[in-house]
Amino acid sequence: MISQETFNHVFGYAPWVIGAVIFLVAYLMVRGQTAVKAPIGQTFACASCGRRGVREHMEPQAHDGAVSWFCHRCASAH
């Protein structure tokens, strides 16, 4: 039979032990990962070739209320 004092100690420390195990597992899972850095500015994909570039390097072409962005190489072809 378990005494009341032992029962209180087991269930008193169980949340701390389980929390520490969860923290340790989470730390071990993410310790080797590197953070993915988001681009500072918004980029646009060329509607023709798919090449990505910042807004200053792309040329917009409006048609029927929509705007398509083209790189300089593809904009000269259209």
N, CA, C and O atoms as a GROMACS GRO file, in nm:
protein
  312
    1MET      N    1   0.084  -0.116   0.000
    1MET     CA    2   0.000   0.000   0.000
    1MET      C    3   0.090   0.124   0.000
    1MET      O    4   0.191   0.129   0.070
    2ILE      N    5   0.053   0.224  -0.078
    2ILE     CA    6   0.130   0.348  -0.088
    2ILE      C    7   0.080   0.445   0.018
    2ILE      O    8  -0.040   0.464   0.037
    3SER      N    9   0.177   0.504   0.087
    3SER     CA   10   0.138   0.600   0.190
    3SER      C   11   0.091   0.730   0.125
    3SER      O   12   0.122   0.758   0.009
    4GLN      N   13   0.016   0.808   0.202
    4GLN     CA   14  -0.038   0.934   0.151
    4GLN      C   15   0.075   1.031   0.115
    4GLN      O   16   0.064   1.106   0.018
    5GLU      N   17   0.182   1.030   0.191
    5GLU     CA   18   0.295   1.120   0.164
    5GLU      C   19   0.365   1.084   0.033
    5GLU      O   20   0.399   1.173  -0.045
    6THR      N   21   0.388   0.957   0.008
    6THR     CA   22   0.449   0.912  -0.116
    6THR      C   23   0.359   0.943  -0.236
    6THR      O   24   0.407   0.988  -0.340
    7PHE      N   25   0.231   0.919  -0.219
    7PHE     CA   26   0.134   0.950  -0.324
    7PHE      C   27   0.137   1.099  -0.359
    7PHE      O   28   0.134   1.134  -0.477
    8ASN      N   29   0.143   1.186  -0.260
    8ASN     CA   30   0.148   1.331  -0.283
    8ASN      C   31   0.278   1.371  -0.352
    8ASN      O   32   0.276   1.458  -0.439
    9HIS      N   33   0.389   1.309  -0.316
    9HIS     CA   34   0.517   1.343  -0.379
    9HIS      C   35   0.518   1.302  -0.526
    9HIS      O   36   0.566   1.377  -0.612
   10VAL      N   37   0.466   1.183  -0.555
   10VAL     CA   38   0.466   1.134  -0.694
   10VAL      C   39   0.382   1.227  -0.781
   10VAL      O   40   0.428   1.270  -0.887
   11PHE      N   41   0.260   1.258  -0.737
   11PHE     CA   42   0.174   1.342  -0.818
   11PHE      C   43   0.207   1.490  -0.806
   11PHE      O   44   0.159   1.571  -0.885
   12GLY      N   45   0.288   1.526  -0.710
   12GLY     CA   46   0.334   1.664  -0.699
   12GLY      C   47   0.447   1.695  -0.797
   12GLY      O   48   0.454   1.805  -0.852
   13TYR      N   49   0.534   1.598  -0.819
   13TYR     CA   50   0.648   1.618  -0.909
   13TYR      C   51   0.621   1.571  -1.052
   13TYR      O   52   0.696   1.607  -1.143
   14ALA      N   53   0.516   1.493  -1.073
   14ALA     CA   54   0.487   1.439  -1.207
   14ALA      C   55   0.470   1.549  -1.312
   14ALA      O   56   0.527   1.534  -1.420
   15PRO      N   57   0.397   1.658  -1.289
   15PRO     CA   58   0.386   1.762  -1.392
   15PRO      C   59   0.520   1.826  -1.427
   15PRO      O   60   0.545   1.858  -1.543
   16TRP      N   61   0.606   1.843  -1.328
   16TRP     CA   62   0.738   1.901  -1.354
   16TRP      C   63   0.823   1.806  -1.438
   16TRP      O   64   0.892   1.849  -1.530
   17VAL      N   65   0.818   1.678  -1.405
   17VAL     CA   66   0.897   1.579  -1.479
   17VAL      C   67   0.845   1.567  -1.623
   17VAL      O   68   0.925   1.566  -1.717
   18ILE      N   69   0.714   1.559  -1.640
   18ILE     CA   70   0.657   1.549  -1.775
   18ILE      C   71   0.687   1.675  -1.856
   18ILE      O   72   0.719   1.666  -1.974
   19GLY      N   73   0.677   1.793  -1.793
   19GLY     CA   74   0.709   1.918  -1.861
   19GLY      C   75   0.854   1.923  -1.903
   19GLY      O   76   0.885   1.968  -2.013
   20ALA      N   77   0.944   1.877  -1.817
   20ALA     CA   78   1.086   1.875  -1.851
   20ALA      C   79   1.115   1.779  -1.966
   20ALA      O   80   1.198   1.809  -2.052
   21VAL      N   81   1.047   1.665  -1.968
   21VAL     CA   82   1.066   1.569  -2.077
   21VAL      C   83   1.016   1.628  -2.209
   21VAL      O   84   1.083   1.614  -2.312
   22ILE      N   85   0.900   1.694  -2.208
   22ILE     CA   86   0.847   1.757  -2.329
   22ILE      C   87   0.942   1.865  -2.378
   22ILE      O   88   0.969   1.874  -2.498
   23PHE      N   89   0.992   1.948  -2.286
   23PHE     CA   90   1.086   2.054  -2.323
   23PHE      C   91   1.214   1.994  -2.382
   23PHE      O   92   1.264   2.045  -2.482
   24LEU      N   93   1.266   1.889  -2.323
   24LEU     CA   94   1.388   1.826  -2.372
   24LEU      C   95   1.367   1.766  -2.511
   24LEU      O   96   1.453   1.780  -2.598
   25VAL      N   97   1.256   1.699  -2.532
   25VAL     CA   98   1.228   1.641  -2.664
   25VAL      C   99   1.213   1.751  -2.769
   25VAL      O  100   1.266   1.739  -2.880
   26ALA      N  101   1.142   1.858  -2.735
   26ALA     CA  102   1.126   1.969  -2.830
   26ALA      C  103   1.261   2.032  -2.862
   26ALA      O  104   1.287   2.065  -2.977
   27TYR      N  105   1.346   2.050  -2.762
   27TYR     CA  106   1.478   2.108  -2.786
   27TYR      C  107   1.562   2.018  -2.876
   27TYR      O  108   1.629   2.067  -2.967
   28LEU      N  109   1.559   1.890  -2.852
   28LEU     CA  110   1.638   1.798  -2.933
   28LEU      C  111   1.589   1.793  -3.077
   28LEU      O  112   1.668   1.767  -3.168
   29MET      N  113   1.460   1.817  -3.099
   29MET     CA  114   1.406   1.814  -3.234
   29MET      C  115   1.443   1.937  -3.315
   29MET      O  116   1.460   1.927  -3.436
   30VAL      N  117   1.456   2.054  -3.252
   30VAL     CA  118   1.478   2.178  -3.326
   30VAL      C  119   1.620   2.233  -3.314
   30VAL      O  120   1.648   2.338  -3.372
   31ARG      N  121   1.708   2.168  -3.243
   31ARG     CA  122   1.840   2.228  -3.220
   31ARG      C  123   1.925   2.238  -3.345
   31ARG      O  124   2.011   2.326  -3.352
   32GLY      N  125   1.906   2.153  -3.445
   32GLY     CA  126   1.987   2.157  -3.566
   32GLY      C  127   1.925   2.236  -3.679
   32GLY      O  128   1.986   2.250  -3.785
   33GLN      N  129   1.805   2.288  -3.659
   33GLN     CA  130   1.737   2.359  -3.766
   33GLN      C  131   1.786   2.503  -3.774
   33GLN      O  132   1.818   2.564  -3.672
   34THR      N  133   1.791   2.554  -3.895
   34THR     CA  134   1.825   2.694  -3.913
   34THR      C  135   1.698   2.770  -3.949
   34THR      O  136   1.608   2.716  -4.012
   35ALA      N  137   1.692   2.893  -3.909
   35ALA     CA  138   1.575   2.975  -3.936
   35ALA      C  139   1.573   3.015  -4.083
   35ALA      O  140   1.676   3.050  -4.140
   36VAL      N  141   1.456   3.009  -4.142
   36VAL     CA  142   1.439   3.051  -4.281
   36VAL      C  143   1.410   3.199  -4.280
   36VAL      O  144   1.314   3.244  -4.218
   37LYS      N  145   1.493   3.273  -4.350
   37LYS     CA  146   1.476   3.417  -4.353
   37LYS      C  147   1.386   3.456  -4.469
   37LYS      O  148   1.408   3.416  -4.583
   38ALA      N  149   1.286   3.534  -4.439
   38ALA     CA  150   1.193   3.581  -4.542
   38ALA      C  151   1.257   3.697  -4.617
   38ALA      O  152   1.336   3.772  -4.560
   39PRO      N  153   1.224   3.710  -4.745
   39PRO     CA  154   1.279   3.824  -4.820
   39PRO      C  155   1.226   3.955  -4.763
   39PRO      O  156   1.113   3.963  -4.716
   40ILE      N  157   1.310   4.057  -4.770
   40ILE     CA  158   1.272   4.187  -4.715
   40ILE      C  159   1.162   4.251  -4.800
   40ILE      O  160   1.063   4.301  -4.747
   41GLY      N  161   1.180   4.249  -4.930
   41GLY     CA  162   1.083   4.311  -5.019
   41GLY      C  163   0.997   4.208  -5.089
   41GLY      O  164   1.029   4.089  -5.091
   42GLN      N  165   0.890   4.255  -5.145
   42GLN     CA  166   0.802   4.166  -5.220
   42GLN      C  167   0.864   4.135  -5.355
   42GLN      O  168   0.917   4.225  -5.421
   43THR      N  169   0.857   4.011  -5.396
   43THR     CA  170   0.911   3.972  -5.526
   43THR      C  171   0.796   3.932  -5.618
   43THR      O  172   0.689   3.893  -5.573
   44PHE      N  173   0.820   3.942  -5.746
   44PHE     CA  174   0.721   3.908  -5.847
   44PHE      C  175   0.781   3.806  -5.942
   44PHE      O  176   0.901   3.810  -5.970
   45ALA      N  177   0.698   3.715  -5.990
   45ALA     CA  178   0.744   3.616  -6.087
   45ALA      C  179   0.706   3.662  -6.227
   45ALA      O  180   0.597   3.715  -6.248
   46CYS      N  181   0.796   3.642  -6.321
   46CYS     CA  182   0.770   3.678  -6.461
   46CYS      C  183   0.656   3.591  -6.513
   46CYS      O  184   0.655   3.470  -6.492
   47ALA      N  185   0.561   3.653  -6.579
   47ALA     CA  186   0.445   3.580  -6.631
   47ALA      C  187   0.483   3.488  -6.747
   47ALA      O  188   0.407   3.399  -6.782
   48SER      N  189   0.600   3.510  -6.805
   48SER     CA  190   0.640   3.429  -6.919
   48SER      C  191   0.737   3.318  -6.880
   48SER      O  192   0.711   3.200  -6.906
   49CYS      N  193   0.848   3.355  -6.817
   49CYS     CA  194   0.951   3.254  -6.788
   49CYS      C  195   0.953   3.210  -6.641
   49CYS      O  196   1.015   3.109  -6.609
   50GLY      N  197   0.885   3.284  -6.551
   50GLY     CA  198   0.881   3.247  -6.410
   50GLY      C  199   0.996   3.299  -6.327
   50GLY      O  200   1.002   3.274  -6.207
   51ARG      N  201   1.087   3.372  -6.388
   51ARG     CA  202   1.201   3.428  -6.316
   51ARG      C  203   1.151   3.529  -6.213
   51ARG      O  204   1.065   3.611  -6.244
   52ARG      N  205   1.206   3.523  -6.091
   52ARG     CA  206   1.160   3.611  -5.984
   52ARG      C  207   1.251   3.733  -5.975
   52ARG      O  208   1.372   3.725  -5.998
   53GLY      N  209   1.190   3.847  -5.940
   53GLY     CA  210   1.266   3.970  -5.926
   53GLY      C  211   1.190   4.070  -5.842
   53GLY      O  212   1.069   4.058  -5.824
   54VAL      N  213   1.261   4.168  -5.791
   54VAL     CA  214   1.197   4.274  -5.715
   54VAL      C  215   1.119   4.364  -5.810
   54VAL      O  216   1.140   4.362  -5.931
   55ARG      N  217   1.031   4.441  -5.754
   55ARG     CA  218   0.941   4.523  -5.835
   55ARG      C  219   1.016   4.618  -5.928
   55ARG      O  220   0.971   4.643  -6.040
   56GLU      N  221   1.128   4.672  -5.883
   56GLU     CA  222   1.204   4.767  -5.963
   56GLU      C  223   1.264   4.702  -6.087
   56GLU      O  224   1.295   4.772  -6.184
   57HIS      N  225   1.282   4.570  -6.087
   57HIS     CA  226   1.342   4.501  -6.200
   57HIS      C  227   1.240   4.436  -6.291
   57HIS      O  228   1.276   4.370  -6.388
   58MET      N  229   1.112   4.454  -6.261
   58MET     CA  230   1.005   4.394  -6.341
   58MET      C  231   0.926   4.504  -6.412
   58MET      O  232   0.920   4.618  -6.366
   59GLU      N  233   0.866   4.468  -6.522
   59GLU     CA  234   0.786   4.563  -6.599
   59GLU      C  235   0.640   4.517  -6.601
   59GLU      O  236   0.611   4.406  -6.646
   60PRO      N  237   0.549   4.600  -6.552
   60PRO     CA  238   0.408   4.560  -6.550
   60PRO      C  239   0.341   4.582  -6.685
   60PRO      O  240   0.375   4.674  -6.759
   61GLN      N  241   0.248   4.497  -6.717
   61GLN     CA  242   0.166   4.512  -6.836
   61GLN      C  243   0.021   4.488  -6.795
   61GLN      O  244  -0.014   4.378  -6.752
   62ALA      N  245  -0.062   4.591  -6.808
   62ALA     CA  246  -0.202   4.581  -6.770
   62ALA      C  247  -0.285   4.532  -6.888
   62ALA      O  248  -0.265   4.574  -7.002
   63HIS      N  249  -0.379   4.442  -6.858
   63HIS     CA  250  -0.471   4.393  -6.960
   63HIS      C  251  -0.600   4.349  -6.892
   63HIS      O  252  -0.599   4.265  -6.802
   64ASP      N  253  -0.711   4.406  -6.937
   64ASP     CA  254  -0.844   4.375  -6.886
   64ASP      C  255  -0.854   4.386  -6.734
   64ASP      O  256  -0.918   4.302  -6.670
   65GLY      N  257  -0.793   4.485  -6.675
   65GLY     CA  258  -0.800   4.508  -6.531
   65GLY      C  259  -0.701   4.429  -6.448
   65GLY      O  260  -0.694   4.448  -6.327
   66ALA      N  261  -0.625   4.341  -6.510
   66ALA     CA  262  -0.524   4.262  -6.438
   66ALA      C  263  -0.385   4.312  -6.476
   66ALA      O  264  -0.367   4.372  -6.582
   67VAL      N  265  -0.290   4.288  -6.389
   67VAL     CA  266  -0.152   4.330  -6.415
   67VAL      C  267  -0.063   4.205  -6.419
   67VAL      O  268  -0.065   4.124  -6.326
   68SER      N  269   0.012   4.191  -6.523
   68SER     CA  270   0.111   4.085  -6.534
   68SER      C  271   0.249   4.148  -6.526
   68SER      O  272   0.273   4.255  -6.581
   69TRP      N  273   0.340   4.080  -6.458
   69TRP     CA  274   0.476   4.130  -6.441
   69TRP      C  275   0.569   4.049  -6.528
   69TRP      O  276   0.564   3.926  -6.527
   70PHE      N  277   0.655   4.116  -6.605
   70PHE     CA  278   0.751   4.052  -6.693
   70PHE      C  279   0.891   4.100  -6.659
   70PHE      O  280   0.911   4.216  -6.625
   71CYS      N  281   0.989   4.009  -6.670
   71CYS     CA  282   1.128   4.051  -6.654
   71CYS      C  283   1.167   4.132  -6.779
   71CYS      O  284   1.096   4.130  -6.879
   72HIS      N  285   1.280   4.202  -6.773
   72HIS     CA  286   1.320   4.286  -6.884
   72HIS      C  287   1.342   4.207  -7.013
   72HIS      O  288   1.315   4.256  -7.122
   73ARG      N  289   1.391   4.084  -6.998
   73ARG     CA  290   1.417   4.001  -7.116
   73ARG      C  291   1.286   3.961  -7.186
   73ARG      O  292   1.277   3.966  -7.309
   74CYS      N  293   1.186   3.922  -7.106
   74CYS     CA  294   1.058   3.881  -7.166
   74CYS      C  295   0.972   4.000  -7.206
   74CYS      O  296   0.890   3.989  -7.297
   75ALA      N  297   0.987   4.116  -7.138
   75ALA     CA  298   0.907   4.233  -7.170
   75ALA      C  299   0.945   4.286  -7.307
   75ALA      O  300   0.858   4.338  -7.377
   76SER      N  301   1.070   4.275  -7.346
   76SER     CA  302   1.110   4.323  -7.477
   76SER      C  303   1.056   4.232  -7.588
   76SER      O  304   1.042   4.275  -7.702
   77ALA      N  305   1.027   4.106  -7.555
   77ALA     CA  306   0.974   4.012  -7.654
   77ALA      C  307   0.823   4.031  -7.674
   77ALA      O  308   0.771   3.995  -7.779
   78HIS      N  309   0.753   4.085  -7.574
   78HIS     CA  310   0.608   4.102  -7.586
   78HIS      C  311   0.574   4.232  -7.652
   78HIS      O  312   0.456   4.262  -7.670
   0.00000   0.00000   0.00000
